[in-house]
Amino acid sequence: MAAWESLRVDIARLRNDIETLSKIGRAPDGALTRHAFAPAYEEARRWLKGRMEEADIPSRDDAAGNTIGHVGAADGPVVMSGSHIDTVPDGGPLDGAFGVLSALECARVIRAANLSAPRGFEPVAFIDEEGRFLDCMGSKAMAGRLDMNEVAHAKDPNGGSLGDAMRQAGFDLEKIGKAKRKKGDIAAYIELHIEQGPVLEAKGMPIGVVEGIVGIDHSDFVFKGEPDHAGTTPMDMRKDAFTGAAEFAYKARRMALKRGTPLTRITYGIVKSKTAAANIVPPEIYMRQELRDIDQKLLKRLVKASYRLADKVAAEHRLTVTHEHISGNTSALMAPRVQDMIEGAAKALGLGSHRMPSGAGHDAQVMARVADAGMIFVPSEGGRSHRRDEWTDWKLLEQGANVLLQSILRLMHAA
Ligand SMILES: [Zn+2]
């Protein structure tokens, strides 16, 4: 057994960091909000860099605003781990922060152990994962996946521009392209995160090994008929947009269950009728379809099939229908070798693990385009997240951080 296999995180130190960071951006009413580049975020950034400095870990901010530390081998491809320290409005103390602070803790342990591993290690805090301006902006900048036209016009919900926010924080939007890392720079990326769902808790499993992160497609449908009198128009002479839309939604669900996988999700979360009268045959129904799947090709096929199905059902009801792709998020598979390493690290620590997909988006989804990526989940109490009472027991957090440390060490020593 190599000496590094007995290295463990210091949970007291990690706990202190989690508790301290959870106070930065905390309003008097208890709400925790750190939006990318906002004063609370910049305070958190300075604090994070201060913690690295105390541990003798050099750190830097890249041109996009990501904060990166470095320990171990000075040259060659690095192993990278992190997440984000921005939050949703009134967010929780663990989403993102747990992954960044665990990576910091791993860097401290690795720094103190003075390893001679062939690969260096970099803890990272990616900017704007939660999308004040652009979803996963920091990881996209590092992976060279930013749409520069989107960057130039990016605004937050209050209309503030990305350029202004960056300038106030001491960054320059014009230089954002410099954050891109060269191909081969990052040998592997691994992210530790709370599950934000109920599966691990229900299974009594301490560790989740993420197999892939789902892709998402949003499409809008508008069914159009005629606004006839609900009393005088016979049933067989109507052009009832709602009945057509309802039959479509029902059949689309059946189609997704039949042609999809157990991971396929189809949802009509927004349905609106143009009229709001009980005595008019509904002439126009708008609905937004959300389709999710881990298999990007299957996702595309299902979206197309839903469009064809809408055309067919609309014709049967003598309606017209339009369908339009609105936005999307490409799915990403985690590297099998990283999954195996996480599973092996958990096993060596005497911990059970469960392979599972991630239904939520993460920076690992972006980093998977440029590096072998992996993700570790720990259970979320009651499956709760993106709210102030999101929580995970300290013991489970410690176990997750140790699986991260041992996985990083395996990747640093892998040829
Ligand atoms: Zn997160």
Residues whose N, C-alpha, C, O or C-beta is under 5 A from the ligand:
A	BS01	ZN	D95 G96
